[in-house]
Every structure is written in structure tokens, then in C-alpha cells.
Amino acid sequence: MTSTPIAATSGYCVVIPTYNNHATVVQVVRQVRQLVQTVIVVDDGCTDGTAELLNDEAVVVVRHARNHGKGVALRTGFKKALDLGYTHAITIDSDGQHYPQEIPKLVEASRQQPDAVVIGYRDMSGAHVPNISTFGRQFSNFWLRLATGAEPGDSQCGFRCYPLRHVTRVSCWSRRFTYECETLIRMAWGGCPIINTPIKVYYPPKETRVSHFDPVWDNVRYFFLYVYMNFRHLLVPLPHRKLVRSKEPLWQGSIGATIRGVGARVRKAAALPEAAQLKGGPIARVRQLGRFLMKEKNSPGELAMAVAIGAFMGCTPLIGFQWLLALYAATRVHVNRIACVAASNISFGPLTVVYAFISIALGKLMLGQSFALPAWNHYAISTFLRHSTLAWALGCVVFGLVMAFATGLATLYGVRALRRRKAASVPAPAPISDPAIPTIAAGTPEPARQLTQAGVA
């Protein structure tokens, strides 16, 4: 903790977007002013007298004539900070949820990696923390990891430090709360590292809490944001706008060096870890694969997503290339490649023909066409498949989604059950007897326990 405010010459300022938080905004501003010299408050069309309250405060105030949303307010604050010559902006909410005293933590982490986005990782174990906030963080982190491959930590925390020269160059269409997640994804695509710093957080009781988050429409916006971002990354293999110079640029100075570099990247992406070098017969290989996946650090949800993607690719009409599609998809959305490619073998041998006929039947049903099995010979079947290309392509999407949902759900609950069983079978570690640590009686009051553990009692 610094004893003097962070000087304006350091390049760091604070941006506070606010909308109808008159009960807390002044206190937050004053606490921040004790730590940082320059504070920019964006009045996003407040109608509760916030503008009058800020008149006597030594801050830079930018006002919107009407409410535009948090994303627009942040963009306005970033633009103002950049115009004033600052290099980094710390964002903090005006509802009193964050502790301004922890701003130096974010600044210190940012100084070590100036191109990084520093996010406050909230301690959600305190009182009055709504369950929906904990779930929202897990949900958001999961989809953001798929889109970027980075570990966001706390993708929904508004207590952050942004490098202004990067955040002002990304183009985002989000205007409200989803802006913070969208800009995080686009900056990660651009090469900006993501750093997490543990912070405390305060949630007031529900009856006194002021929140402008719409639980229906804002969650709908999050849903469409993550669907768009993940499919944009998966289906449109165009390069993203680079913000930070890559350590391994695509162009290596010559055509030959570039081709060799691309080949090395492909081999690295397709290479199996040493622990996954499967040997023996089919049954032995399946068992080895299962043991390897159970030891992986992937969560059950991430393994389920990998299996679901692989199963979907295995139902596509591109027979013989399904594993390649699965490898590409797993690499693009940053899921377990081994699980994904293994699941793409869901259509093997005779099952390939069965899945093809099911897909064609579904496609013809959706197109309003009649379906009849062809004569069981090579010429008749190949002719039937060739004349049913559209129905096959349409039906495989529906059938693939059903198979993806079924296999993904089975993987999710199966991995959860196996890991719980494994955790239950591991004996608890024996307590360590250390004469330097005093023994605490079971009935000792909590304050006394804390003093004793600290070595005071």
C-alpha cells in the first residue's frame, strides 16, 4: 500500500462509470482520490442528483445527456483518459462493492506487464454474496476460456486495469455490461496477457443493494455474445487484430522459413503428450485414454465440451476427415484435443452408414420428401447418397447436435462421478504435530482462536 497518491505523471488514472448511485459515488470518489491523483467520473445520464454531488469534487467529470450503458460509459472514460495523456486506466464501480485501497495491487501488477489486462479476482466467500453472481462468474469464465484459451479468473469483475493504447483500438459492439467481457476476449485475441490479482469485495444486504443488471435481458445479451464470439473464432479462421507483437510471428522473413514455421506449429498442435502415447490393443488403448483424461486438469465441463464437439464432427458427411475437423475445432476453441479427436470416432465401421441413413431420413423429413431405403448394393447406396446430399447435410446437423448433447451430458456426469469416487477413496492426510503450533481447544471462542493461531495468546 502506498502512502502517497499515485501521481498523474505515472500514467495511471482511475475511470469511474456511474448511473444513479448517489448514495455511494461520493464516498468512492473521495477514497480513490486519496490513492490516485486523477479520477475521471463518467456520469452516464444520472437522474438522481449525482451531477450536483460531483460539482464540489476535484475530479474530471464527463456527462452523457442520457443513459447509454456501462460499455459506452467506459469507452467515453478511456477516450478522455487517452486524450489527457494517460497510458493506463483503472476502472472501479461506483456502488461501493470494491475497496479502493486495493488499487495499488492492480497498478503494481500492471507495471510488471504493461500490455496486460489486470483483473481483480473477487473473494466470493463473504456474506450476502448472491449465488447468481458465483454462477455467473463460472459460466462466463467457461465460455471465455473456450474463445481465447486464456484463464480469465474473474471475467465479470469491473475492478480492472487497462492499457489504454490497446483497449481503445479494439472494436466492440456491446454497449452495456457485456462490453467488459467482449473487450477482454478481443484483447486476448490481440495478444494482451490477462493477469488476476486477488481482491476483497463487499456485497451489501439484498434489501439495500443497488444494481442496474437486468437478469433477463442482460443474460440474453451474454448468451448471444458468447455464441457469436465462439463461432466467430471457430468458423471464421481469419486473423484477429494484433495489439501486441507476437513472439512467433506468422511471417518468418522468407517463404521457406514461414512454411517450416507453419509446419512446426501444426506438428506441435497435433502432438500427443507423453502420458497419452497409447499402446497395446483397442481395449488397452481405451483404458489408457480414460486414465489419461481423468488425470487432466480440465474440468468436467471442459471435457464434456470436447467430447460434444468431437461427436458432432463425427456425424458430419466428411467421412475420413472427421478427425481432422475435430482437431481443428478443438485447437480453435481451446478444449482437450485428445478427447475431441477420440469422440469423433463415434462413427466407425458400420455405424457410419447407420448415421448417414438416420441423417438423410431426418433431412428428408425436414424438407418434406419421402424416404425409402435403397437396394443393398454398392451402386444403389452410392447413388442414393449422392442424390441425397442436401438432406444429408441438413439432417446431420440435427443428428449431430443430438449426439453431441447426449455424449457431452454423459461425459459431464460420468467424469464428475468418477472424480468424486476417486476423491472419496483417497485417505485424508494425518494431522501434522508441530510443537511450535499451540493446540486449540474445541470450545475456544473464535477471536481467541484467531489470536492463538497468530501466536499472540
ABEGO torsion letter per residue (X at the ends): XBABBBBAAAGBBBBBBBBGAAAAAAAAAAAAAAABABBBBBBBGBAAGAAAAAAABBBBBBBBABBAEAAAAAAAAAAAAAAAGBABBBBBBAAGABBAAAAAAAAAAAAABAABBBBBBBBAABBGBBAAAAAAAAAAAAAAAAAAGBBAGBAABABBBBBAAAAAABBBABABAAAAAAAAAAAAAAGBBBBBBBBBBBBBBAAABBBABBAAAAAAAAAAAAAAAAAAAAABABBBBBABBBABBABAGBAAAAAAAAAAAAAAAABBBAAABBBEBAAAAAAAAAAAAAABABBAAAAAAAAAAAAAAAABABBGAAAAAAAAAAAAAGBBAAAAAAAAAABBEAAAAAAAAAAAAAAAAAAGBBBBBBBBBAAAAAAAAAAAAAAAAAAAAAAAAAAAAAAAAAAAAAAAAAAAAAAAABBBBBBBBBAABBBBBAABBAAAAAAAAAGAX
